[in-house]
Structures are given as C-alpha cells and as structure tokens.
Amino acid sequence: MTEPFFGNFDLASLSLWLFYGFFALLIFYIQRENMREGYPLEDDDGNPSANQGLFPVPDDKTFRLPHGRGEVTVPSGQHPDRSDLALRKTAGANGFPFEPTGDPMADGVGPASWAPRRDVPELDGHGHPKIVPMAATDHFHVAAGRDPRGMPVVAGDGETVGTISDMWIDEPEQLVRYLEITLDEAHGGGKRLVPMTFARIWGGKVKVRSIFGKHFAGVPQNASPRQVTLLEEDKIAGYYGGGTLYASEARLEPQLG
C-alpha cells in the first residue's frame, strides 16, 4: 500500500502556524492603518522625530467625503498645524510642558487650545447641519426640567452678564448642546454660545463658573445666527475650558480638595 500524501504531516501544526502568520500580518496592517493621523511623528519643535516607531508610515489613501465636501488624503494631507503659538519651553529636553507668553485664553493655548478644524458645520446623515437653534425648528420643545430661556447668566465671580435667549439642539442626538446668551452692553453685547456642559441651571439662574464677567466679551462668536462650524465649536469649547485654569491666577496654584 502506498503511503497517504499527508500520512506523516501534522495538519494541526500547519493550521496553527498559518493562524500565527495571519495574526501577525493583521496586527501589522491595523497598526499601519492607525498611523494615518498624527504621522510622521514630530518633536516639540515641530521637526521630524528621530524615532518614528517600529512600523512604517502607510501609503497615502484618499477618502471621498459625503455630501459633496471634497476629498481628503492621509497621511500626507493633514491639516496644517497652527503656527506662531504664544508658548515657550520650560526645559531644553522634549516632553516638558510649555508655558504661555501672553493671554492664554485669547491666544488659544494650553487648556484653551483649539485645533484648525474645517470651518463648516457638522452634518447629519441627510446633509443638514446637526446643531441648530431651537428657534429655527418646530420639532423640539422642553418636555422635562426647567426651561432656561429668560434666566440670568451669572459668571464665576458672581457678575450677571446677560440672559439665556435660546437653546441650540443636536437634532439627531436629541440633546441640548449649547445655550445662547444675550450679553448686556457692559459685558460686550451681542450673542455668545456656552456649551451645555459648562452651564449649571439652579435657583432660577444659569451659572457659568469657568470664566468671569470680564471674559464674556472675548468668547469666540459664531458667524451665522443659525449654525455653528466645527472650527467655531473648537474655539468656543477651548475658551471656556481654558478659563477653568486661566480665569484667575489663584487657579494656577495647586488646589486642595
């Protein structure tokens, strides 16, 4: 009798080694795909880093954006970094923090930093702006809790800076994303948005603790009264977030809980 072709061959071992090889290639592929943003690596001065990592940067891939918003190619087509930031090093080596050289909230650095996102509104699946003022839609009303419209806005230092004039809704998510503040003339006038996460509705007023009365005039404004862009959202959130640290010099020191 002739010997079977696989009579002395370990098929189980072959299957195991094939799985090991497939899994190693899968890790390699996933890691390279994960390097389409933020690569090639740079040091703190913006120069190419000497250590680019174990895996090579992937080849360019072009993605067609929905709703006629063009194309984006990564990793080479990254958004340009912000230049001439008002920051300086605190040490000669990489990895140490930077410190502001001017007004960090106005300069948008540190906790107040923002990224140069696209200056267009975020869209829903149908190509419509996701976030709109409640005054511009008939589909929403306040069904629970207190309606903040008409309430005074109190800053972190106790100053009353204006009143809530509207709420901005994320229609697909059915959430309030922003409250719209109409400022009094002493605090800059006009309208400003405050992210809902920075506002507290309590006792018939809306408290915004992260910034003080003098800072409201500097809150970045959205150009359109009916929509807010990705870039404007980043700047607005960065301003209030930066105020959590920079609004007062006392906040720069360690805090005991």
PyMOL commands that set and color helices and strands:
alter all, ss='L'
color gray80, all
select helices_A, chain A and resi 11-33+66-68+104-107+110-112+134-136+185-187+196-198+213-218+230-246+249-252
alter helices_A, ss='H'
color red, helices_A
select strands_A, chain A and resi 61-64+71-74+87-89+98-100+131-133+152-155+160-170+175-183+191-195+200-202+205-208
alter strands_A, ss='S'
color yellow, strands_A
deselect
rebuild
show_as cartoon
